[in-house]
Amino acid sequence: MSGRGEKLRGMAERLAQQLEARFGQPATFALEATLDWLPSVPDRAQYAAIWSDLEAVYAALVEGRWTLASRIDANALRFGPMRVDAYFDAPYSFIFEFDEEQHFNTHRLRTLDAASFYSRCAFDVEAYRTTCRQRPAIPGETSFTQLKSDDPLFPPLLEGPGQDNRTRQRAFRDALKDAAPFAMPHLNQTLRVSWEVSHGKRGYFDERDIDAVQEHLVAIGFLDGIVLRE
């Protein structure tokens, strides 16, 4: 298990305790789970119920230069599965993501504003919007901002060596994880927790930090929306 997965173990274990206390069913989870049914490039049949939302998200991220369907049809794309920070197995069946600073910026804000399903998400979307507005997407030449290998969905869009196509790609893939429950009936809503909730920490969480996350989940009513799945 990698360091990133392990750093979230205490947080995930506390969430499992909350679920078990509320529903009386064992809550098992996998950290850094690779989900074969969650591709990095969306399939139109799989996402048919919300395809128009994904088209709107993509158009916002590429500033209307292309449509998602046209880029998928015109290019040989890698359809590898996505990895999530944690996945809670049935009967809870939801994705859990812990988001650090790189997940908050103007490109991510575009996704939150473009898709209608964000009015029905279980995490604190308005708090995410507020943080995104405070953090502009700044182009650069590192792997945090610029893709090191070609992705036909997100080619370089800016003049000069500094790019932000990795930032745009990251925002799109975050949106796909948020969208999945609206397209796949076996899922409950994706849970996202910002690093701001854990007192600005990205790891080495103590009980106070985990308590803050637990209190946050109560405040947003996340468990109230859980439906036990087969």
PyMOL commands that set and color helices and strands:
alter all, ss='L'
color gray80, all
select helices_A, chain A and resi 3-7+9-23+48-61+68-74+101-103+106-114+116-120+125-133+165-183+207-220+223-225
alter helices_A, ss='H'
color red, helices_A
select strands_A, chain A and resi 29-39+81-88+94-99+191-194
alter strands_A, ss='S'
color yellow, strands_A
deselect
rebuild
show_as cartoon
